[in-house]
Amino acid sequence: MKLAWLNEDVARPICIADLTAVGVLHERLPLAADDFQPTLDRLARARGYVEQDIVELRHDTPDLAALCAKFADEHLHTDDEVRYVLEGEGVFDIRSIDDRWMRVTVEAGDLLVVPAQLHHRFLLTDRQHIRCVRLFKDRGGWIPHYRVAQTTPSN
């Protein structure tokens, strides 16, 4: 996992404590299924996840641009967004406790849990490939709810 502030004016580097402050969980897990599945099973029991699947996005995925566009704008979900990366990489931009963007680049072996109600967005890297395990409490809670841009009232 690689961490960076998107605002270059921030003097200190981003750290795991910045993610923890907003409820984000990160772990490095082994890639062999018999090694990572027990950890995912424990996480599922502890947090109430009842469904698991695998999703893959690649440069040749039909309608890739349209799929990615749904998650490129700032949004949140009413359920946690759980991803364990098996192959490739992706970028989660996550709002910090003071509403700045934290950039989290995940790669094979990274488990990331973005908690429900936390504003974020997702992008593919230039490699345009990610394959990951997803866990859900309820697929209906995983619909993106987009953040409305704040406007300044006119006088």
Backbone bond lengths (Angstrom), bond angles and torsions (degrees), N, CA, C in turn:
res aa  C-N    CA-C-N  psi(-1)  N-CA   C-N-CA  omega(-1)  CA-C   N-CA-C  phi
1 M - - - 1.444 - - 1.526 107.76 -
2 K 1.315 113.85 138.21 1.460 120.60 176.03 1.528 107.78 -117.04
3 L 1.333 115.68 138.65 1.461 121.52 -178.02 1.521 110.24 -122.26
4 A 1.325 116.00 140.45 1.459 120.22 176.50 1.525 109.08 -158.34
5 W 1.331 116.17 148.20 1.454 121.14 169.53 1.516 107.38 -80.45
6 L 1.310 118.70 140.09 1.458 120.35 175.08 1.517 111.42 -78.69
7 N 1.322 117.12 -24.50 1.458 121.36 176.75 1.523 107.72 -86.88
8 E 1.312 117.79 111.84 1.457 121.68 -176.20 1.524 112.71 -70.27
9 D 1.333 119.27 -8.20 1.459 121.67 179.48 1.527 112.92 -77.72
10 V 1.324 117.77 -9.18 1.459 121.22 -178.72 1.526 108.99 -73.62
11 A 1.325 116.08 123.77 1.466 121.00 -173.93 1.526 113.10 -75.09
12 R 1.315 117.87 -35.43 1.456 119.01 -176.01 1.526 111.44 -99.70
13 P 1.320 116.95 150.85 1.469 119.16 178.68 1.532 110.74 -70.53
14 I 1.307 115.21 154.84 1.460 120.38 175.59 1.531 108.10 -73.36
15 C 1.324 116.51 149.94 1.466 120.19 178.88 1.528 109.54 -141.64
16 I 1.321 115.15 172.22 1.471 120.89 -179.25 1.530 110.89 -56.98
17 A 1.323 118.13 -34.34 1.464 121.25 179.74 1.533 111.64 -59.90
18 D 1.337 117.19 -32.48 1.469 120.17 177.36 1.529 110.70 -66.74
19 L 1.329 116.90 -37.52 1.466 120.72 176.51 1.527 110.72 -70.00
20 T 1.319 115.89 -44.70 1.463 121.22 -179.66 1.530 110.91 -60.30
21 A 1.323 117.52 -35.65 1.464 121.89 -178.60 1.523 112.75 -59.66
22 V 1.332 117.27 -27.73 1.471 120.65 178.80 1.530 111.79 -105.26
23 G 1.335 116.78 10.19 1.459 121.04 174.44 1.511 115.81 90.05
24 V 1.334 117.76 6.90 1.468 120.60 179.12 1.519 109.51 -75.89
25 L 1.319 115.92 134.38 1.463 122.87 176.98 1.518 108.49 -107.77
26 H 1.335 116.67 136.23 1.462 121.44 175.52 1.516 108.75 -136.82
27 E 1.345 115.11 137.23 1.464 121.97 173.12 1.512 108.21 -142.70
28 R 1.318 116.09 152.93 1.471 122.64 170.27 1.515 106.34 -100.64
29 L 1.326 116.09 127.36 1.457 121.41 -179.32 1.523 109.24 -122.93
30 P 1.337 117.12 154.82 1.465 119.71 174.99 1.520 110.24 -67.58
31 L 1.318 116.46 156.14 1.468 120.73 -176.44 1.525 114.35 -85.69
32 A 1.304 119.30 -18.26 1.467 120.91 179.09 1.530 109.25 -70.18
33 A 1.347 116.54 131.61 1.472 121.74 -174.91 1.522 112.40 -55.48
34 D 1.327 117.56 -38.83 1.460 119.22 -178.59 1.528 111.63 -72.61
35 D 1.334 117.19 -11.71 1.461 120.99 176.78 1.530 112.66 -96.08
36 F 1.349 118.30 -38.07 1.471 119.15 -177.29 1.516 112.95 -88.37
37 Q 1.337 119.29 -28.15 1.464 120.70 -174.77 1.524 113.45 -61.66
38 P 1.335 120.24 -40.28 1.474 117.79 177.20 1.535 112.98 -59.64
39 T 1.321 117.97 -36.74 1.463 120.46 177.86 1.524 110.20 -66.75
40 L 1.346 117.35 -43.13 1.470 119.82 177.67 1.529 110.63 -63.85
41 D 1.336 117.13 -38.33 1.466 120.37 178.05 1.529 111.31 -63.23
42 R 1.336 117.73 -42.80 1.469 121.41 177.90 1.534 110.59 -63.60
43 L 1.337 116.06 -43.00 1.463 120.69 178.14 1.528 110.19 -61.41
44 A 1.326 116.54 -43.52 1.469 121.20 -179.78 1.530 110.75 -61.46
45 R 1.314 117.23 -45.43 1.468 120.13 178.84 1.530 111.09 -64.02
46 A 1.321 116.98 -43.21 1.470 121.24 -176.35 1.524 112.50 -67.99
47 R 1.332 117.19 -33.69 1.472 120.41 -173.30 1.527 113.78 -110.78
48 G 1.320 117.67 -0.22 1.462 120.53 175.56 1.515 115.52 82.56
49 Y 1.333 118.24 23.78 1.458 120.48 175.93 1.521 108.51 -77.85
50 V 1.326 116.57 133.75 1.459 120.58 -174.82 1.524 113.59 -119.34
51 E 1.328 117.17 -9.76 1.463 120.61 179.83 1.523 109.72 -129.59
52 Q 1.341 114.50 148.14 1.458 121.11 177.45 1.513 108.54 -140.85
53 D 1.329 116.33 138.11 1.456 120.18 173.51 1.517 109.12 -147.09
54 I 1.315 115.95 -179.54 1.458 122.34 176.33 1.515 107.56 -123.83
55 V 1.318 115.98 133.82 1.455 121.47 177.57 1.527 107.72 -123.37
56 E 1.330 115.32 146.01 1.456 119.90 178.07 1.525 109.28 -137.42
57 L 1.309 115.13 131.27 1.460 122.23 173.41 1.517 107.22 -118.67
58 R 1.321 116.16 132.03 1.468 121.90 -179.70 1.519 108.67 -139.39
59 H 1.302 115.39 167.60 1.466 120.69 -178.51 1.523 111.84 -57.22
60 D 1.358 118.50 -27.48 1.463 121.22 -178.29 1.536 113.50 -101.42
61 T 1.337 117.58 12.03 1.462 121.04 175.31 1.530 108.76 -64.68
62 P 1.342 118.12 128.11 1.467 119.33 178.10 1.533 110.80 -57.03
63 D 1.322 115.62 136.23 1.467 122.65 178.65 1.533 113.23 57.70
64 L 1.345 116.45 34.10 1.462 120.86 -178.32 1.531 111.51 -56.01
65 A 1.317 117.61 -45.01 1.469 120.62 -178.03 1.523 111.06 -59.84
66 A 1.323 117.75 -42.64 1.465 121.44 179.81 1.529 111.02 -67.32
67 L 1.324 117.08 -40.14 1.464 121.01 177.64 1.523 110.74 -61.78
68 C 1.318 116.08 -48.35 1.463 120.87 -178.58 1.523 111.94 -66.18
69 A 1.314 116.84 -34.14 1.468 121.13 -179.20 1.526 111.60 -61.30
70 K 1.335 117.84 -31.09 1.466 121.35 -179.73 1.518 111.91 -62.82
71 F 1.332 117.06 -26.65 1.457 120.07 -174.21 1.521 113.70 -114.64
72 A 1.333 116.98 2.28 1.463 120.97 -179.26 1.528 112.33 -79.83
73 D 1.333 117.08 -24.07 1.457 120.32 176.99 1.525 109.63 -87.22
74 E 1.304 115.84 152.02 1.462 121.31 -177.30 1.533 110.35 -62.43
75 H 1.333 114.88 130.76 1.457 120.74 -177.04 1.529 109.59 -155.14
76 L 1.312 115.05 175.33 1.459 122.11 171.12 1.515 108.03 -139.64
77 H 1.328 115.45 171.08 1.461 122.21 176.36 1.526 108.06 -127.32
78 T 1.323 116.64 158.03 1.464 120.55 175.62 1.522 111.00 -86.96
79 D 1.308 117.34 -0.72 1.465 124.19 175.59 1.525 107.08 -125.92
80 D 1.324 116.97 157.65 1.459 120.57 174.84 1.520 110.09 -61.92
81 E 1.326 116.18 150.09 1.463 121.67 171.98 1.526 106.49 -105.22
82 V 1.327 115.73 108.55 1.463 121.97 -175.73 1.517 108.85 -110.90
83 R 1.329 115.80 125.59 1.463 121.50 179.52 1.519 109.87 -136.47
84 Y 1.319 115.17 127.94 1.461 121.34 170.40 1.525 106.03 -116.02
85 V 1.318 117.60 115.31 1.463 122.37 -171.94 1.523 110.52 -83.14
86 L 1.332 114.86 122.02 1.468 121.98 177.90 1.523 111.60 -92.21
87 E 1.336 116.31 -38.87 1.469 122.45 -178.90 1.523 108.52 -148.59
88 G 1.323 115.31 155.52 1.460 120.40 174.56 1.510 112.23 77.27
89 E 1.334 114.32 -155.50 1.456 120.08 -177.52 1.527 109.84 -159.22
90 G 1.318 115.31 160.82 1.454 121.85 178.04 1.512 109.73 -153.31
91 V 1.325 115.74 169.03 1.462 121.80 -176.67 1.521 109.12 -123.44
92 F 1.326 115.44 125.55 1.454 122.49 170.76 1.520 106.96 -109.63
93 D 1.320 116.74 119.45 1.456 121.23 169.28 1.522 105.56 -95.73
94 I 1.331 115.88 122.27 1.462 122.12 -172.14 1.519 108.84 -124.76
95 R 1.322 116.53 137.14 1.461 121.15 179.12 1.531 110.20 -72.29
96 S 1.325 114.96 133.15 1.462 121.35 178.08 1.522 109.97 -80.58
97 I 1.301 115.46 177.34 1.456 121.00 -179.73 1.534 111.51 -61.75
98 D 1.351 116.83 -28.15 1.465 120.32 177.21 1.533 111.65 -104.20
99 D 1.328 116.41 22.67 1.473 124.53 171.22 1.530 114.40 70.18
100 R 1.333 117.85 24.95 1.464 121.32 172.61 1.521 108.19 -95.97
101 W 1.325 116.39 160.47 1.461 120.70 179.30 1.529 111.13 -83.05
102 M 1.337 115.18 128.31 1.461 122.75 169.49 1.523 106.44 -106.72
103 R 1.306 117.65 127.05 1.465 121.07 178.67 1.521 108.73 -97.95
104 V 1.344 114.94 122.95 1.458 121.97 179.94 1.526 107.22 -118.91
105 T 1.316 116.81 112.01 1.465 121.06 176.52 1.523 107.03 -98.66
106 V 1.338 115.18 117.57 1.464 120.64 -179.29 1.520 109.31 -101.45
107 E 1.337 114.71 150.35 1.466 121.18 179.76 1.517 108.29 -140.96
108 A 1.309 116.61 177.73 1.463 121.76 -176.64 1.527 110.68 -50.37
109 G 1.342 115.13 128.97 1.460 122.14 -179.51 1.512 113.83 99.86
110 D 1.340 118.24 -10.49 1.464 121.32 -179.27 1.528 110.87 -88.70
111 L 1.332 115.79 131.03 1.460 123.32 170.21 1.519 106.09 -107.77
112 L 1.324 116.59 125.48 1.462 121.89 -179.81 1.517 108.84 -129.68
113 V 1.333 116.08 131.77 1.462 121.91 174.76 1.521 107.47 -120.34
114 V 1.327 115.61 111.94 1.465 122.17 173.76 1.527 105.48 -94.05
115 P 1.332 117.75 115.62 1.463 118.79 -173.91 1.525 112.84 -67.88
116 A 1.319 114.51 155.57 1.459 121.43 175.39 1.523 109.52 -53.15
117 Q 1.314 116.35 147.42 1.464 124.88 175.12 1.529 114.31 72.97
118 L 1.336 119.04 9.28 1.466 121.07 178.27 1.522 109.12 -101.18
119 H 1.319 117.16 124.54 1.462 121.39 -180.00 1.520 110.86 -68.16
120 H 1.319 114.81 135.95 1.461 121.94 -178.77 1.521 109.15 -161.56
121 R 1.312 115.76 177.50 1.462 122.03 171.49 1.528 106.83 -149.08
122 F 1.332 115.99 161.62 1.462 120.56 -178.30 1.522 109.71 -129.79
123 L 1.316 115.34 138.85 1.469 122.40 179.09 1.522 108.86 -137.89
124 L 1.307 116.04 151.48 1.462 119.93 169.49 1.529 108.51 -85.44
125 T 1.310 116.12 155.02 1.461 119.72 173.05 1.526 108.18 -81.38
126 D 1.317 116.51 -179.67 1.469 120.86 178.80 1.525 112.65 -60.86
127 R 1.333 117.58 -22.64 1.474 120.75 177.40 1.523 111.71 -67.24
128 Q 1.317 117.09 -23.32 1.474 123.58 -179.16 1.523 112.18 50.91
129 H 1.320 115.52 50.55 1.461 119.24 176.60 1.528 109.99 -154.29
130 I 1.326 114.50 126.41 1.457 121.33 170.39 1.522 108.02 -149.00
131 R 1.303 115.75 137.96 1.469 123.03 174.76 1.508 105.78 -131.00
132 C 1.336 116.47 122.52 1.462 118.19 -175.43 1.524 112.15 -148.02
133 V 1.330 112.84 157.28 1.457 122.26 173.46 1.526 106.74 -85.32
134 R 1.334 115.38 136.66 1.458 120.80 175.82 1.524 108.35 -117.64
135 L 1.319 117.00 142.14 1.455 123.17 174.07 1.519 108.51 -118.66
136 F 1.334 116.36 143.11 1.465 121.76 -177.39 1.525 110.90 -136.23
137 K 1.324 115.74 145.83 1.458 121.13 166.27 1.520 108.32 -82.94
138 D 1.323 114.38 -38.53 1.464 121.98 -177.57 1.528 106.28 -163.74
139 R 1.309 118.02 121.90 1.461 120.62 -177.93 1.527 112.28 -58.46
140 G 1.317 117.73 -26.71 1.457 120.81 178.85 1.519 113.26 -66.50
141 G 1.333 117.29 -23.05 1.456 120.95 179.15 1.509 112.91 -83.78
142 W 1.311 116.99 -0.04 1.450 120.20 -174.77 1.525 111.73 -106.11
143 I 1.283 116.12 31.55 1.464 122.44 175.73 1.532 107.35 -90.10
144 P 1.332 118.77 135.43 1.460 118.75 178.98 1.529 111.88 -72.36
145 H 1.327 115.58 134.49 1.462 123.07 174.00 1.527 105.32 -114.90
146 Y 1.323 115.77 111.15 1.460 120.84 -170.93 1.523 111.81 -78.44
147 R 1.319 114.60 142.63 1.462 121.37 177.78 1.525 108.24 -76.57
148 V 1.316 115.58 131.49 1.454 120.98 179.08 1.529 107.73 -82.36
149 A 1.296 116.53 131.66 1.462 120.75 178.60 1.521 109.15 -63.46
150 Q 1.325 115.30 133.29 1.454 119.33 178.44 1.515 109.68 -79.92
151 T 1.318 115.00 136.28 1.460 119.28 179.43 1.526 109.27 -115.08
152 T 1.284 115.25 153.62 1.464 120.98 177.50 1.517 107.90 -90.58
153 P 1.347 116.51 125.91 1.474 117.89 179.89 1.524 110.69 -65.41
154 S 1.302 115.36 142.66 1.469 118.74 179.03 1.522 109.09 -86.35
155 N 1.317 115.30 149.73 1.486 120.60 -179.43 1.497 110.89 -90.37
